[in-house]
């Protein structure tokens, strides 16, 4: 048996629930798995995960779409920008949701400064920075799986293509593309992690006050 270490999601998302420091679960896979699954014992945890996933994958995906496709000029298939964003973000939904599932409990643990004190700033910096690092390989994987010239891009273009001419696309070396992704992702995802957390806590606080 391994010592059990669990964090209550209410300590993260419910301002009325006093947080208590949580010991490190250790490095054994079973202990880490129990730590993560223990976080999702409440409906609040799952609802918060859903909001966080939407914010980071689709809102963050819109920021990344603009950055890579427009600002860096990497282009894309002959489809509308909205569909391009939707396809890319949905691919990110599959790849990155597990990252957030694992990340949130550890960000919550990091944000409990001492008994009764929870730091949204620590949560946002830890969670947002870790997520930005996890998305680093994203542009390279995107180019090989759903980017221009791939089988999936061809099928999407065949069904939903609007006949627009393909403009020139900039080729960015993979290592530089990863570095640019992380550099841009750090402020974006830290901000989204903070806004999501603060928004959820505000809703939970208002709901608690209404129930009174």
C-alpha positions in Angstrom: 0.0 0.0 0.0 1.1 3.5 -0.7 0.2 6.6 1.4 -2.9 8.4 0.1 -2.5 12.0 -0.8 -5.7 13.7 -2.1 -6.6 17.3 -2.8 -10.3 18.4 -2.6 -11.3 20.4 -5.7 -13.5 22.6 -3.4 -10.2 23.9 -1.9 -9.4 25.2 -5.4 -12.7 26.4 -6.8 -14.9 27.1 -3.7 -13.8 30.2 -1.8 -15.8 29.2 1.2 -13.9 25.9 1.6 -10.8 26.4 3.6 -7.8 24.8 1.9 -5.4 22.6 3.8 -1.8 21.8 2.6 -1.6 18.4 0.8 1.5 16.3 1.0 3.3 15.3 -2.2 1.9 11.9 -3.3 5.3 10.5 -4.2 6.5 9.3 -7.6 5.0 5.8 -7.7 2.5 5.6 -10.6 -0.3 4.3 -8.4 0.1 7.0 -5.9 0.1 9.7 -8.6 -3.0 8.1 -10.2 -4.9 8.1 -6.9 -3.9 11.7 -6.4 -5.3 12.8 -9.7 -8.5 10.7 -9.6 -9.1 11.8 -6.0 -9.4 15.4 -7.3 -12.4 14.5 -9.5 -14.6 13.2 -6.7 -17.1 16.1 -6.9 -19.3 17.5 -9.7 -17.6 20.9 -9.1 -14.3 19.4 -10.2 -15.8 18.0 -13.5 -17.6 21.2 -14.3 -14.4 23.2 -13.6 -12.5 20.9 -15.8 -15.0 21.4 -18.6 -14.8 25.2 -18.4 -11.0 25.0 -18.3 -10.8 22.7 -21.3 -13.1 25.0 -23.3 -11.1 28.1 -22.4 -7.7 26.6 -23.1 -8.5 24.5 -26.2 -11.0 26.8 -28.0 -10.3 30.3 -26.8 -6.6 29.6 -26.5 -6.8 27.8 -29.8 -8.2 31.0 -31.4 -5.2 32.9 -30.1 -2.8 30.2 -31.4 -4.6 30.1 -34.8 -4.1 33.8 -35.2 -0.5 33.6 -34.1 0.6 30.7 -36.3 -1.6 31.1 -39.4 -1.8 34.9 -39.6 1.1 36.5 -37.8 3.7 33.9 -38.6 2.2 33.3 -42.1 2.1 29.5 -41.8 -1.2 29.4 -43.7 -3.5 26.4 -44.0 -5.8 24.5 -46.3 -8.3 26.1 -48.6 -11.1 26.4 -46.0 -12.6 29.2 -44.0 -10.6 30.6 -41.1 -13.4 29.6 -38.7 -13.4 26.0 -39.9 -9.6 26.0 -39.8 -9.7 27.1 -36.1 -12.4 24.6 -35.3 -10.5 21.6 -36.8 -7.3 22.6 -35.2 -8.9 23.2 -31.8 -10.8 19.9 -31.9 -7.6 18.1 -32.6 -6.2 19.9 -29.6 -9.2 18.8 -27.6 -8.3 15.1 -28.1 -4.6 15.6 -27.5 -4.6 18.2 -24.6 -7.6 17.3 -22.5 -5.7 14.5 -20.7 -2.9 17.1 -20.0 -5.4 19.4 -18.2 -6.9 16.4 -16.3 -3.6 15.6 -14.8 -2.4 19.2 -14.4 -5.2 20.8 -12.4 -4.8 18.8 -9.2 -1.0 19.6 -9.1 -1.7 23.2 -9.8 -4.2 23.2 -7.0 -1.7 21.6 -4.6 0.9 24.2 -5.6 -1.5 27.1 -4.9 -2.2 26.1 -1.3 0.3 28.3 0.4 -0.5 27.4 4.0 -3.6 26.3 5.9 -6.5 28.5 4.9 -4.6 30.4 2.2 -5.1 29.7 -1.5 -3.2 31.7 -4.1 -4.9 32.1 -7.5 -1.7 33.7 -8.9 0.4 30.6 -8.0 -2.3 28.4 -9.5 -2.3 30.4 -12.8 1.4 30.6 -13.1 2.1 27.0 -12.4 -0.9 25.6 -14.4 -0.5 28.0 -17.3 3.2 27.6 -17.7 3.0 23.8 -17.5 0.3 23.8 -20.1 2.3 26.1 -22.4 5.2 23.7 -22.2 3.0 20.7 -22.9 1.7 22.5 -26.1 5.3 23.0 -27.3 5.3 20.1 -29.8 1.9 21.1 -31.0 2.9 22.9 -34.2 5.1 20.0 -35.3 2.4 17.5 -34.6 -0.2 19.7 -36.3 1.9 19.9 -39.5 2.2 16.1 -39.6 -1.4 15.2 -38.7 -3.8 18.0 -39.8 -1.6 20.6 -41.6 -1.6 21.5 -45.3 -0.9 18.5 -47.4 -2.0 15.9 -44.9 -4.7 13.3 -45.6 -7.0 14.8 -43.0 -6.6 18.3 -44.4 -7.3 17.0 -47.9 -10.6 15.4 -46.7 -11.7 18.5 -44.9 -10.9 20.6 -48.0 -12.8 18.2 -50.2 -15.9 18.3 -48.1 -15.9 21.9 -46.9 -13.4 23.7 -49.1 -14.5 27.1 -50.4 -12.2 27.2 -53.4 -10.1 30.0 -52.1 -6.6 30.1 -53.6 -3.8 28.9 -51.3 -1.4 31.7 -50.5 2.3 31.1 -49.8 3.1 29.6 -46.4 6.2 30.3 -44.3 8.4 27.4 -43.4 9.6 27.6 -39.8 12.1 25.1 -38.6 10.6 22.6 -36.1 12.8 23.6 -33.2 12.1 27.3 -33.7 8.4 26.6 -34.1 8.3 24.8 -30.7 10.2 27.7 -29.1 7.8 30.3 -30.6 4.8 28.2 -29.5 6.0 28.1 -25.9 7.0 31.8 -25.8 3.6 32.9 -27.0 1.7 30.3 -25.1 3.2 31.3 -21.7 1.3 34.7 -21.3 -1.8 33.4 -23.1 -2.3 30.3 -21.0 -1.3 31.9 -17.7 -3.9 34.6 -18.4 -6.5 32.0 -19.4 -5.7 29.8 -16.3 -6.2 32.9 -14.0 -9.3 34.1 -15.7 -10.9 30.6 -15.7 -10.1 30.1 -12.0 -11.3 33.5 -10.9 -14.4 33.2 -12.9 -15.3 29.8 -11.5 -14.6 30.9 -8.0 -16.8 34.0 -8.5 -19.7 31.9 -9.8 -19.4 29.4 -6.9 -19.3 32.3 -4.4 -22.4 33.9 -5.9 -24.2 30.5 -6.0 -23.3 30.0 -2.3 -24.5 33.5 -1.4 -27.8 32.9 -3.3 -28.4 29.7 -1.4 -27.6 31.6 1.7 
